[in-house]
Amino acid sequence: LVAGAGCAPGAAGVVSWLRHRTLRWGVRGRPPEPLVRVLSAPGRPALAVVARQLAERMRATTIDNDWPMAEALLLAAGAEPPTGDVFVRGWARFRRHPAGRRPVVDVLRDDPWLTAMAGRMFEVDTLAVELSGDWPEALVDLCGEGRVDRERVLAGCLWRMRAGDRVTAMGNILKIHVLLEVTPGEVAAHRQEYLGLLSSPSGYVADHAQYALRQLDDALPADELVDVVAESSHAILLRREKKLVRAQLLWLATVARRHPEHRAHLLAAAATGLGNEASDLADRALDVIARNLPAAGRTGSDDDVRKAVIDALPELTGDLARRASAVLGVPTGGAGAAAELLDDDAAGLVPLGEPV
C-alpha cells in the first residue's frame, strides 16, 4: 500500500490505490505514519488534496479502514476536515475508542476538530449510536469548560429528538440532554421546540419534553405559562402513555388553582382528554373539569369549557357520556340540547352551575 502510494501518478491515482479493495483490509489497525512520510516526500501530489479526496470518497462500509488514513493525512497537511456524514460518523467512532485507552474527555479536549464536528454530529442520522460509553459525560463536561458551545449541543439534542432515530441512538441523545441539566431559562428560550416534542412517536422523548416544560412554573408570566400548559395539554391528553396523561392533568389542575382567572381556558384544554381511547384517562379528564367548572363560573364565564365538552358529547359513550351530561345538566346524548343550553346561558336564562 505504501509503495504504491509513492508511485501512483496524481492525487486521484493515489486515492484510488489507497481505496483498492484488495489492499484496504490489510491496513486495519496499522499505524499510518509510513504512508504520511511517503506522501509528504517531494514530487508527490499535494498532501492536502490527497487527504481531502480520500476523506470525501469514504463510504460507511469502509470507515474502519479509510478513516485513520484520512485523519493522519489531513492532520499532516494542516487541512480542514470535511463535514460530510460519513467522515463525521468516523470521527465519533474513533473518538469513542481512542488509541492508548485515554479517557474520551481528554481526547476530545485536545481534538482540533471538536468545534467543527460538534456542529454536525447531531445532524447525521444514526450517528448517535456512536455516542455511547463515556461520550455523554465527556461532551457535557466540555460544555462546562467552554470547550464546546452548550447552546449548540442543546439545540442539537432538541433537533435530533424531533427528527427521531434508532432506539439506541435516541437513548444516548436523551442521556446527553439529562446531563445538561437544562435550566428554566433555556427551556423558556426553546419552549416551542419542547412543545413540538410532546407529539413525538417516542414516549421517552415526550416524557423528557414534559418534564422540561414543567420547570416553567416560575419562569414565565401567568398568561404565557397558561398558554404553555394549554398547548401541551392538547398534545398530551390524547396519548396512550398513562403516566404522561396523569402528570399533565395534575399540572393543569395545579396551574388552574394558582391562576383562577385563567381556569376556564385551562379546563377547555382539559376537555381534549375526553377523547382519549383509555376510558380511565378520559374519566380523569372529566373529573378535573367537574371539580373546577363551578369555580370557573364564579371567576368569569365557563362557556368555553362547556362548549368544549358539548363538542365532545357525540363521540362519548357509556358511563363517560352520562357523567359528561350530568356535568352539563343535559339529557344523556343530548348534544343538541346542550348547545341550546349554552345559548340560554349566554342569554341569562339558566343560572350557571345549576342543572336543568
Phi, psi and chi 1 to 4 in degrees:
 res  aa     phi    psi   chi1   chi2   chi3   chi4
   1 LEU       -  -46.6 -177.7   83.9      -      -
   2 VAL   -67.2  -42.7  173.5      -      -      -
   3 ALA   -63.5  -43.1      -      -      -      -
   4 GLY   -65.1  -37.6      -      -      -      -
   5 ALA   -64.3  -28.0      -      -      -      -
   6 GLY   -80.0  -12.5      -      -      -      -
   7 CYS  -111.9  -28.2  -60.5      -      -      -
   8 ALA   -62.4  135.2      -      -      -      -
   9 PRO   -82.7  136.1   29.9  -34.1      -      -
  10 GLY    76.6  154.9      -      -      -      -
  11 ALA   -62.4  -42.4      -      -      -      -
  12 ALA   -61.8  -40.0      -      -      -      -
  13 GLY   -65.2  -40.2      -      -      -      -
  14 VAL   -63.2  -45.0  172.4      -      -      -
  15 VAL   -64.5  -42.7  171.8      -      -      -
  16 SER   -60.3  -40.7  -65.3      -      -      -
  17 TRP   -64.4  -44.8  177.0 -100.0      -      -
  18 LEU   -64.0  -27.6  -65.3  178.7      -      -
  19 ARG   -96.3    4.9  -60.5 -175.7   69.2 -108.7
  20 HIS   -62.0  132.0 -161.0  -74.7      -      -
  21 ARG   -65.8  -24.1   63.4  179.8 -178.7  -86.9
  22 THR   -81.8   -9.2   61.0      -      -      -
  23 LEU  -110.0  -33.7  -63.1  172.0      -      -
  24 ARG   -62.3  -32.9   63.2  163.5   55.3  120.7
  25 TRP   -71.4  -18.4  -54.4  114.6      -      -
  26 GLY   -85.1   -5.7      -      -      -      -
  27 VAL  -102.6   -3.4  -58.4      -      -      -
  28 ARG   -61.0  126.9 -179.5 -179.6  -64.3 -173.2
  29 GLY    83.9   -4.9      -      -      -      -
  30 ARG   -87.9  144.6  -67.0  174.5  179.9  -94.8
  31 PRO   -66.0  138.2   22.5  -32.5      -      -
  32 PRO   -87.9    2.5   30.4  -33.1      -      -
  33 GLU   -58.3  -42.8  -74.8   76.4   14.9      -
  34 PRO   -59.2  -38.0  -25.0   35.1      -      -
  35 LEU   -64.6  -41.6  179.0   64.4      -      -
  36 VAL   -62.9  -42.2  173.4      -      -      -
  37 ARG   -62.3  -44.5  -73.8 -158.7  -53.1  -87.8
  38 VAL   -66.0  -44.4  166.8      -      -      -
  39 LEU   -74.7  -13.1  -70.9  177.3      -      -
  40 SER   -89.9   -4.5  -59.9      -      -      -
  41 ALA   -69.9  154.5      -      -      -      -
  42 PRO   -58.8  142.6  -23.8   34.2      -      -
  43 GLY    90.3  -10.4      -      -      -      -
  44 ARG   -84.6  157.5  -70.4  -75.0   72.4 -150.1
  45 PRO   -56.9  156.4  -22.6   32.6      -      -
  46 ALA   -53.7  127.6      -      -      -      -
  47 LEU   -60.6  -39.6 -168.3   60.2      -      -
  48 ALA   -63.6  -37.6      -      -      -      -
  49 VAL   -67.7  -44.7  175.5      -      -      -
  50 VAL   -61.4  -46.6  174.0      -      -      -
  51 ALA   -61.3  -44.2      -      -      -      -
  52 ARG   -65.7  -45.0 -171.0   84.2 -177.3 -174.3
  53 GLN   -63.5  -40.9  -72.3 -171.3   17.4      -
  54 LEU   -63.3  -41.8  179.1   62.3      -      -
  55 ALA   -66.5  -41.1      -      -      -      -
  56 GLU   -75.3  -25.1  -69.6  176.1  -13.1      -
  57 ARG   -90.6   -0.1  -68.6 -178.7   60.9 -175.7
  58 MET   -63.3  144.1 -163.7 -177.7  -53.1      -
  59 ARG  -116.5  158.9  -62.3  -66.9  179.2  -96.3
  60 ALA   -58.5  -31.8      -      -      -      -
  61 THR   -78.0  -11.8   55.0      -      -      -
  62 THR  -116.9   12.7   63.9      -      -      -
  63 ILE   -55.9  -46.6  -75.6  177.8      -      -
  64 ASP   -61.8  -25.3  -68.4  -22.3      -      -
  65 ASN   -95.6  -44.2  -60.3  -74.4      -      -
  66 ASP   -83.3  -31.4  -67.3   -7.0      -      -
  67 TRP   -64.4  -45.7 -159.7   89.4      -      -
  68 PRO   -59.5  -37.5  -24.9   35.8      -      -
  69 MET   -65.1  -46.0  -72.1 -168.7  -64.5      -
  70 ALA   -63.0  -41.7      -      -      -      -
  71 GLU   -60.4  -48.9  177.1 -166.4   25.8      -
  72 ALA   -61.3  -40.7      -      -      -      -
  73 LEU   -69.7  -40.3  -65.5  174.5      -      -
  74 LEU   -63.6  -44.0  -74.3  165.7      -      -
  75 LEU   -65.6  -41.5  -70.3  173.2      -      -
  76 ALA   -64.5  -33.8      -      -      -      -
  77 ALA   -83.9  -10.8      -      -      -      -
  78 GLY    67.3   28.1      -      -      -      -
  79 ALA   -92.3  151.9      -      -      -      -
  80 GLU   -72.0  142.8  -70.5  -62.7  -44.1      -
  81 PRO   -77.3  149.5   31.8  -37.1      -      -
  82 PRO   -70.8  158.1   26.3  -32.7      -      -
  83 THR  -119.6   29.8   53.8      -      -      -
  84 GLY   -68.5  161.9      -      -      -      -
  85 ASP   -56.7  -46.2  -71.0    2.0      -      -
  86 VAL   -67.1  -42.4  176.8      -      -      -
  87 PHE   -66.2  -42.1 -170.0   83.4      -      -
  88 VAL   -64.4  -37.7  176.5      -      -      -
  89 ARG   -62.3  -42.8 -172.0 -172.4  -55.1  -82.0
  90 GLY   -63.4  -40.3      -      -      -      -
  91 TRP   -58.1  -47.4  173.2   81.5      -      -
  92 ALA   -63.5  -39.3      -      -      -      -
  93 ARG   -66.4  -45.9  179.3  177.6  -58.7  176.5
  94 PHE   -77.4  -22.4  -81.4   87.0      -      -
  95 ARG   -75.9  -25.3  -66.6  -57.3  179.7  -98.1
  96 ARG   -73.0  -28.5  178.0  163.1   61.0   98.5
  97 HIS  -120.9   69.2  -60.9  -65.1      -      -
  98 PRO   -69.9  151.9   26.0  -34.1      -      -
  99 ALA   -68.6  147.4      -      -      -      -
 100 GLY    78.3    6.3      -      -      -      -
 101 ARG    55.9   32.3  -60.4 -173.1  178.8  -83.9
 102 ARG   -70.2  149.8  -66.1  177.4   63.8 -158.9
 103 PRO   -59.2  142.7  -23.7   33.5      -      -
 104 VAL   -58.5  -39.5  173.7      -      -      -
 105 VAL   -62.7  -35.9   66.4      -      -      -
 106 ASP   -70.7  -39.8  -68.5  -19.4      -      -
 107 VAL   -63.0  -45.8  173.7      -      -      -
 108 LEU   -67.0  -37.4  -68.0  175.9      -      -
 109 ARG   -61.2  -34.2 -172.1 -177.9  -71.2  115.9
 110 ASP   -92.0    0.3  -62.9  -23.2      -      -
 111 ASP   -78.6  119.6 -168.5  -25.6      -      -
 112 PRO   -70.5  -14.5   26.5  -34.3      -      -
 113 TRP   -99.1    3.1  -61.8  -18.3      -      -
 114 LEU   -56.7  -46.0  178.5   59.8      -      -
 115 THR   -62.7  -45.5  -59.9      -      -      -
 116 ALA   -64.8  -41.3      -      -      -      -
 117 MET   -74.4  -36.0  -63.8  -65.5  136.5      -
 118 ALA   -63.0  -27.3      -      -      -      -
 119 GLY   -76.8  -11.8      -      -      -      -
 120 ARG  -115.6  -22.0  -79.4  -79.3  -68.8  126.9
 121 MET   -66.7  -24.9   62.2 -175.4 -176.4      -
 122 PHE   -79.8  -15.3  -66.0  101.5      -      -
 123 GLU   -88.6  -13.0  -59.6  171.8   -1.0      -
 124 VAL   -91.3  122.2 -180.0      -      -      -
 125 ASP   -57.9  135.1  -69.8  -17.5      -      -
 126 THR    65.3   -0.1   72.3      -      -      -
 127 LEU   -61.5  -30.8  178.2  142.3      -      -
 128 ALA   -62.5  -13.0      -      -      -      -
 129 VAL   -58.5  -32.8  170.9      -      -      -
 130 GLU   -75.3  -16.3  -50.9  -69.6  -10.0      -
 131 LEU   -87.3   48.5  -54.5 -178.3      -      -
 132 SER  -104.6 -170.7   57.5      -      -      -
 133 GLY    63.2 -126.3      -      -      -      -
 134 ASP   -89.6    2.8  -64.6  -26.4      -      -
 135 TRP   -57.0  -53.1 -115.7  109.2      -      -
 136 PRO   -57.4  -47.6  -26.2   36.6      -      -
 137 GLU   -62.5  -41.1  -69.8   84.0   -4.0      -
 138 ALA   -63.1  -44.0      -      -      -      -
 139 LEU   -64.1  -42.8 -170.5   60.0      -      -
 140 VAL   -68.9  -38.1  173.2      -      -      -
 141 ASP   -60.1  -41.5  -74.2  -12.8      -      -
 142 LEU   -70.0  -28.1  -66.7  173.0      -      -
 143 CYS   -63.7  -43.0  -72.8      -      -      -
 144 GLY   -63.2  -31.7      -      -      -      -
 145 GLU   -81.4  -10.5  -63.3  174.3   10.0      -
 146 GLY    83.3    4.6      -      -      -      -
 147 ARG   -72.8  -29.4 -177.4   71.3  175.2   80.5
 148 VAL  -123.1  141.3  177.6      -      -      -
 149 ASP   -70.9  112.7 -173.6  -19.0      -      -
 150 ARG   -60.8  -40.6  175.5 -175.3  171.3   89.2
 151 GLU   -63.2  -37.9  170.1   60.1   24.9      -
 152 ARG   -66.0  -39.8  172.7  174.3  -80.9 -174.4
 153 VAL   -66.8  -44.6  172.1      -      -      -
 154 LEU   -61.8  -46.8  173.8   56.8      -      -
 155 ALA   -62.2  -37.1      -      -      -      -
 156 GLY   -65.5  -42.3      -      -      -      -
 157 CYS   -59.5  -46.6  -75.6      -      -      -
 158 LEU   -64.5  -39.5  -65.5  175.6      -      -
 159 TRP   -63.4  -45.9 -169.8   91.9      -      -
 160 ARG   -68.0  -37.5  177.3   47.8   56.1 -173.4
 161 MET   -61.7  -36.5  -70.6  159.5   69.8      -
 162 ARG   -74.6  -38.8 -174.0   63.5 -176.2  -91.2
 163 ALA   -72.3  -28.8      -      -      -      -
 164 GLY    86.1  163.4      -      -      -      -
 165 ASP  -171.7 -178.2 -146.3  -35.1      -      -
 166 ARG   -62.8  158.6  -65.4  178.3 -178.1  174.5
 167 VAL   -58.9  -46.0  173.4      -      -      -
 168 THR   -63.1  -43.8  -57.3      -      -      -
 169 ALA   -62.4  -44.5      -      -      -      -
 170 MET   -65.9  -33.4 -167.2   58.2   67.7      -
 171 GLY   -61.4  -39.9      -      -      -      -
 172 ASN   -67.7  -39.4  -67.1  -26.1      -      -
 173 ILE   -63.6  -44.7  -65.8  -65.9      -      -
 174 LEU   -64.2  -35.0  -66.8  176.6      -      -
 175 LYS   -64.8  -43.0 -175.4  174.8 -178.1 -179.8
 176 ILE   -60.3  -43.5  -65.8  171.3      -      -
 177 HIS   -62.2  -41.4 -176.6  -97.7      -      -
 178 VAL   -64.3  -45.0  170.0      -      -      -
 179 LEU   -66.1  -24.8  -68.5  172.8      -      -
 180 LEU   -65.7  -23.9  -77.5  172.2      -      -
 181 GLU    49.5   62.9  -63.5 -178.1  -10.8      -
 182 VAL   -57.7  134.0 -178.3      -      -      -
 183 THR   -84.3  159.8   66.0      -      -      -
 184 PRO   -56.2  -36.0  -27.5   35.6      -      -
 185 GLY   -63.7  -39.2      -      -      -      -
 186 GLU   -69.4  -38.6  -70.9  172.3  -37.2      -
 187 VAL   -62.5  -43.5  176.8      -      -      -
 188 ALA   -61.2  -39.2      -      -      -      -
 189 ALA   -68.3  -25.6      -      -      -      -
 190 HIS  -115.6   25.9  -68.4  -82.7      -      -
 191 ARG   -63.9  -32.1   62.0 -175.8  175.1 -173.1
 192 GLN   -65.8  -37.1  -70.1  -55.5  -41.4      -
 193 GLU   -65.5  -42.9  -70.7   98.1  -43.2      -
 194 TYR   -65.5  -39.6  -79.2  105.6      -      -
 195 LEU   -62.5  -38.5  -74.8  167.6      -      -
 196 GLY   -65.1  -32.2      -      -      -      -
 197 LEU   -69.8  -17.9  -67.5  176.2      -      -
 198 LEU   -66.1  -18.5  -63.1  175.2      -      -
 199 SER   -97.4   10.3  -59.6      -      -      -
 200 SER   -62.5  142.9  170.3      -      -      -
 201 PRO   -61.3  -21.6  -19.9   31.3      -      -
 202 SER   -87.6  121.2  167.8      -      -      -
 203 GLY   -64.3  -32.3      -      -      -      -
 204 TYR   -64.7  -42.1  -65.5  108.2      -      -
 205 VAL   -64.9  -46.3  170.4      -      -      -
 206 ALA   -60.6  -38.4      -      -      -      -
 207 ASP   -63.4  -44.9 -178.7   52.1      -      -
 208 HIS   -62.1  -41.0  -81.9   69.5      -      -
 209 ALA   -66.1  -42.9      -      -      -      -
 210 GLN   -62.4  -43.7 -176.2 -169.1   50.0      -
 211 TYR   -60.5  -42.0  178.9   82.6      -      -
 212 ALA   -64.4  -45.0      -      -      -      -
 213 LEU   -64.4  -29.9  -72.6  167.9      -      -
 214 ARG   -69.4  -11.2  -67.0 -171.8   67.3  176.4
 215 GLN   -74.4   -8.7  -61.5 -178.1   59.2      -
 216 LEU   -82.9   -0.6  -64.1  178.7      -      -
 217 ASP   -51.0  -42.4  -85.0    2.1      -      -
 218 ASP  -108.1    8.4  -60.4  -42.4      -      -
 219 ALA  -105.8  -11.0      -      -      -      -
 220 LEU  -124.8  152.3  -67.0  178.2      -      -
 221 PRO   -60.6  157.7  -19.5   30.2      -      -
 222 ALA   -55.7  -45.7      -      -      -      -
 223 ASP   -66.3  -36.3   55.5  -19.0      -      -
 224 GLU   -71.0  -39.4  -66.5 -175.7   31.0      -
 225 LEU   -62.2  -43.0  173.5   62.5      -      -
 226 VAL   -62.1  -40.1  166.5      -      -      -
 227 ASP   -62.3  -40.7  -74.4  -17.6      -      -
 228 VAL   -64.0  -44.6  168.2      -      -      -
 229 VAL   -64.5  -42.6  175.5      -      -      -
 230 ALA   -65.1  -45.7      -      -      -      -
 231 GLU   -65.6  -41.3 -172.4  171.9  -12.6      -
 232 SER   -67.2  -31.7   59.1      -      -      -
 233 SER   -66.1  -41.4  -63.9      -      -      -
 234 HIS   -59.6  -33.5  -71.7  -56.2      -      -
 235 ALA   -80.3  -34.4      -      -      -      -
 236 ILE   -93.8  -35.3  -73.5  179.7      -      -
 237 LEU   -68.7   -8.4  -65.7 -176.8      -      -
 238 LEU  -102.8    1.0  -67.8  177.7      -      -
 239 ARG   -73.1  163.3  -64.9 -174.0   68.3  100.3
 240 ARG   -95.5   -8.8   58.0 -173.4  178.0 -176.9
 241 GLU   -76.6  111.0  -63.5   90.8   -6.8      -
 242 LYS   -64.5  -36.3  -65.1 -172.1  177.0 -175.7
 243 LYS   -59.8  -44.3  174.6 -173.2  172.7 -176.7
 244 LEU   -63.9  -45.7  -72.0  176.7      -      -
 245 VAL   -65.5  -44.4  175.5      -      -      -
 246 ARG   -63.5  -42.8  -69.8  167.7 -179.7  163.0
 247 ALA   -63.1  -37.9      -      -      -      -
 248 GLN   -67.1  -43.1 -173.5   67.2   26.8      -
 249 LEU   -64.1  -37.6  -72.2  171.4      -      -
 250 LEU   -64.6  -44.2  177.0   61.0      -      -
 251 TRP   -62.5  -45.4 -172.9   27.8      -      -
 252 LEU   -59.5  -46.6 -175.8  148.4      -      -
 253 ALA   -64.4  -38.1      -      -      -      -
 254 THR   -64.5  -46.1  -58.7      -      -      -
 255 VAL   -66.7  -35.6  174.1      -      -      -
 256 ALA   -63.1  -37.8      -      -      -      -
 257 ARG   -70.6  -36.4  -72.7 -165.8  -61.6  -89.0
 258 ARG   -73.1  -29.5  -74.2  171.8   47.3 -159.2
 259 HIS  -127.9   72.9  -57.9  -71.1      -      -
 260 PRO   -60.5  -24.8   20.0  -32.2      -      -
 261 GLU   -66.7  -16.9   69.6  -81.8   12.0      -
 262 HIS  -109.0   11.9  -63.3  -70.3      -      -
 263 ARG   -61.3  -43.0 -174.7  179.2  -83.5  119.5
 264 ALA   -61.1  -41.1      -      -      -      -
 265 HIS   -62.7  -41.5  179.5   41.2      -      -
 266 LEU   -70.3  -40.3  -69.9  168.8      -      -
 267 LEU   -68.0  -33.2  -64.4 -177.9      -      -
 268 ALA   -61.6  -36.9      -      -      -      -
 269 ALA   -68.0  -36.7      -      -      -      -
 270 ALA   -61.8  -27.9      -      -      -      -
 271 ALA   -63.0  -19.6      -      -      -      -
 272 THR   -56.5  -36.3  -59.4      -      -      -
 273 GLY   -65.8  -14.9      -      -      -      -
 274 LEU   -65.0  -20.5  -61.8  176.7      -      -
 275 GLY   -91.8    5.1      -      -      -      -
 276 ASN   -65.7  136.9 -162.8  -63.9      -      -
 277 GLU   -66.2  -25.1  -65.9  179.7   -5.6      -
 278 ALA   -82.8  116.8      -      -      -      -
 279 SER   -61.7  -35.3   58.8      -      -      -
 280 ASP   -67.9  -32.6   57.5  -30.0      -      -
 281 LEU   -73.7  -38.8  -63.0  179.5      -      -
 282 ALA   -62.7  -39.2      -      -      -      -
 283 ASP   -61.0  -41.1  -77.0  -22.4      -      -
 284 ARG   -62.3  -41.9  -80.2  178.6  176.7  -98.0
 285 ALA   -61.6  -42.5      -      -      -      -
 286 LEU   -66.4  -35.7 -175.3   58.4      -      -
 287 ASP   -59.8  -44.0  -72.8  -19.4      -      -
 288 VAL   -61.8  -42.8  170.6      -      -      -
 289 ILE   -65.3  -46.4  -65.2  170.3      -      -
 290 ALA   -62.8  -39.9      -      -      -      -
 291 ARG   -69.2  -30.2  -75.5 -163.9  -58.8  -91.8
 292 ASN  -104.9  -10.6  -70.5  -85.1      -      -
 293 LEU   -61.8  -46.2 -174.3   58.8      -      -
 294 PRO   -58.3  -40.9  -24.9   35.9      -      -
 295 ALA   -67.4  -33.7      -      -      -      -
 296 ALA   -63.2  -36.9      -      -      -      -
 297 GLY   -67.1  -32.8      -      -      -      -
 298 ARG   -74.7  -29.2  -70.6 -166.5  -62.6  -90.0
 299 THR   -94.6    0.3   57.5      -      -      -
 300 GLY   164.4 -148.6      -      -      -      -
 301 SER   -93.6  134.4  172.7      -      -      -
 302 ASP   -99.6   15.1   64.4   -7.4      -      -
 303 ASP   -60.0  -38.6  -73.9   -5.1      -      -
 304 ASP   -61.4  -41.3  -70.7  -17.6      -      -
 305 VAL   -65.4  -49.5 -174.0      -      -      -
 306 ARG   -63.2  -38.1  -56.3  179.6   79.5 -167.0
 307 LYS   -65.0  -39.3 -177.5  177.7 -175.0  -55.2
 308 ALA   -62.8  -40.5      -      -      -      -
 309 VAL   -69.0  -41.5  179.1      -      -      -
 310 ILE   -59.2  -42.9  -71.6  167.5      -      -
 311 ASP   -61.6  -29.1  -70.3  -17.5      -      -
 312 ALA   -85.3  -16.1      -      -      -      -
 313 LEU   -55.3  -44.4  -82.2  178.7      -      -
 314 PRO   -60.9  -22.7  -23.7   34.4      -      -
 315 GLU   -91.4  -10.3  -54.1  -62.2  -33.9      -
 316 LEU   -88.5  148.0  -55.9 -177.1      -      -
 317 THR  -136.6  166.2   60.0      -      -      -
 318 GLY    61.3 -145.2      -      -      -      -
 319 ASP   -62.6  -34.6 -174.7   60.3      -      -
 320 LEU   -62.1  -41.8 -178.1   62.6      -      -
 321 ALA   -63.3  -41.8      -      -      -      -
 322 ARG   -64.8  -42.3  -71.0 -170.5  -68.2  -87.8
 323 ARG   -66.6  -40.7  -68.6 -175.4   59.1 -146.5
 324 ALA   -63.5  -39.5      -      -      -      -
 325 SER   -64.8  -37.5  -63.2      -      -      -
 326 ALA   -66.4  -37.6      -      -      -      -
 327 VAL   -61.7  -38.9  168.5      -      -      -
 328 LEU   -84.3  -18.0  -65.9  172.7      -      -
 329 GLY    76.0   37.9      -      -      -      -
 330 VAL  -127.5  160.4  -61.8      -      -      -
 331 PRO   -60.4  150.1  -20.8   31.8      -      -
 332 THR   -57.0  130.4  -57.4      -      -      -
 333 GLY    76.8    5.9      -      -      -      -
 334 GLY   -89.1   65.3      -      -      -      -
 335 ALA   -62.8  -38.6      -      -      -      -
 336 GLY   -65.3  -43.3      -      -      -      -
 337 ALA   -63.7  -37.4      -      -      -      -
 338 ALA   -63.4  -41.1      -      -      -      -
 339 ALA   -63.1  -40.5      -      -      -      -
 340 GLU   -63.9  -38.7  -67.0  176.7    6.0      -
 341 LEU   -61.3  -41.5  173.6   60.5      -      -
 342 LEU   -63.5  -39.2 -173.9   60.7      -      -
 343 ASP   -64.4  -40.6  -68.7  -20.5      -      -
 344 ASP   -64.1  -39.8  -70.9  -16.0      -      -
 345 ASP   -58.1  -43.2  -78.0  -10.1      -      -
 346 ALA   -63.0  -29.8      -      -      -      -
 347 ALA   -87.0   -2.0      -      -      -      -
 348 GLY    81.4   17.5      -      -      -      -
 349 LEU   -86.5  -25.2  -60.8  178.8      -      -
 350 VAL  -121.8  121.2  179.0      -      -      -
 351 PRO   -62.0  138.4  -19.4   31.2      -      -
 352 LEU   -62.4  138.1  -69.6  173.5      -      -
 353 GLY    84.7   -2.8      -      -      -      -
 354 GLU  -106.6  133.0  -66.0 -173.2   10.8      -
 355 PRO   -70.6  154.1   26.0  -34.5      -      -
 356 VAL   -80.8      -  175.9      -      -      -
